[in-house]
Amino acid sequence: MEIKNLKISPAPHVKKGLGINKIMLDFIIALIPAVFAGVYFYKIDAVKVIVATVVTSIIAEGLWNKFVKKTSFLTDLSPIVLGIILALIMPTYIPLWIPIIGSIFATIVVKQFFGGLGQNFMNPAAATKAFLIASWAGVMAKPATDATSAASGSAEVVVPLIDKIIGQANGSIGEVSILALCIGGLYLVLRGRISLRGPIAFIVSAMIMYNIFEKDLLLPGAFFVSAIFMTTDYGTTPMTKIGQYIFGIIAGVCAAIIAVKGFNPEGPYYAIIISNLFTPLIEYFTTKKIKIKKEA
């Protein structure tokens, strides 16, 4: 009988010939439409946040590699992807020290403390958003101007459907344009980097919950950021096909409940964190079991 040596490497697993950098480069390209939309609506304020998160993520990873005595300063392009996603879920009215601390927390605590890329059990961007809100809720909250005028103004202004899809200056940097996010997601699908199983399950289940709650079926941009770039995270979501559907449904339902019943627009990010905790259990029950007969 021929004996073959199998080399087992840590997740994420990729096909032969596909390096991590090639995959990360495609994710960077997919994020460009959302970045351009955010800069268009928020101008220089968005640029500052994006530069702060990306540069800090690169430096934090480099210093960590230096600390653990790795040969290269930058292991791969994942810090750039993480920095961009972090910027896209940040508002522009916050001081720059917030995204800087967020980038350090995401890179060192959530990612590197658990072994680096693919070893973390929780999505770094979603975990960081929750950490920043819990730590500096007053700073992360949108500044209030005049409560009376704001309430009357919101009652009078009706945003056209096309503006909601193409883009409007409302929410975080990457949440302004649903169209830009979908273009990025379509690119990743065509490149074979992600599957639509998780995102579709997430969006459809959230829309069903919104319908039950009698809310507008066009979900906010935060749902699409989470669906496209977080339910497809290689390291923190199930790898099985059925598991990806289950993960998307759990995350979508939780996101809608937290957003509507919890009056929290950041519901999708909390839902991703909650669903990440179920990933090992989902994979356990959806992985095909192989029975081995013991010979006498």
Residue, then its C-alpha position, 0 to 999 in steps of 0.5 A: m500500500e502506498i503511504k502518502n504524507l499529508k501536510i496540514s497547515p492552519a486555516p485559511h486553506v486555499k487551493k494550490g497556486l493561490g497565495i494569500n496575497k492574491i486573495m487579499l489583493d482581490f478583497i482590496i479591489a472589491l473594497i475600492p467602490a465603497v471607499f470611493a463612495g465614502v470619500y465622495f460623500y464625506k470628502i477629506d474626513a473619510v480620507k483621514v480615517i481610512v489612512a489612519t486605520v490602514v497605516t496603523s494596521i500595517i505598523a501594528e502588524g509589523l511591530w508584532n512580527k518584530f516582537v515575535k521575531k518573524t523575518s518579514f515586517l509585513t507577513d501579507l496584505s491582510p492588514i491593509v484589508l483589515g484597515i480598509i474594512l475598519a475605516l468603512i465601519m467608522p463614522t467621520y465625526i470621531p477623533l482620529w485616536i479612535p480608529i487608531i486604537g481600533s486598528i491596534f485592538a483589531t490587529i494585536v488583540v483580536k487577530q494576533f493574540f489568537g495566532g494570526l490570520g485565520q486563527n482568530f475565532m471572531n471577526p476583527a472588524a466587528a469585534t473592534k466596533a463593539f469594543l469601541i462602542a462599549s469603551w467610548a460610547g459618548v464619542m462614538a455616538k452621533p453628536a446631537t444638534d437640536a433635538t426638536s429641529a432634528a426630529s421635525g427635519s427627519a419627519e419631513v425629509v423623505v429619501p428617494l429609493i434610488d438615493k438609498i441604493i446609489g448613496q447618501a451621507n448617512g451612517s459610517i463611511g462604507e455604509v453610504s452606498i449599497l450599490a458600491l458594496c454590491i459591486g465589490g461583492l459581485y467582483l469577489v464572486l466572479r473571482g471565486r473568492i467568496s460564495l453567495r450562500g452566507p450573504i444571501a441567507f443573511i440579507v433574506s433572513a434580515m429582510i423577513m424579520y424587517n417585514i415581520f417588524e413592519k419596517d422598510l425592506l431596504l436594509p441599511g448599508a451596515f447589513f450589506v457590509s456585514a453580509i458581503f465582507m463578514t459572513t464570508d470571512y475565511g477564518t470565522t465562518p463555517m466552511t461547509k455549504i449548509g453551515q454557511y446558510i445556517f450562519g447567514i440565517i442566524a446572523g441575519v435574524c440577530a442583526a434585525i432583532i438588535a437593530v429594530k427591537g434594540f434600537n441599535p443601528e450597529g446590530p449587524y456587527y454585534a450579530i456577526i460576533i454572536s454568530n462567530l461563537f456558533t461557528p464551531l458548533i455549526e461546522y460540527f453538525t454540518t460536517k460529514k462524518i466518516k465511519i472507520k471500521k476497525e480491523a481485528 
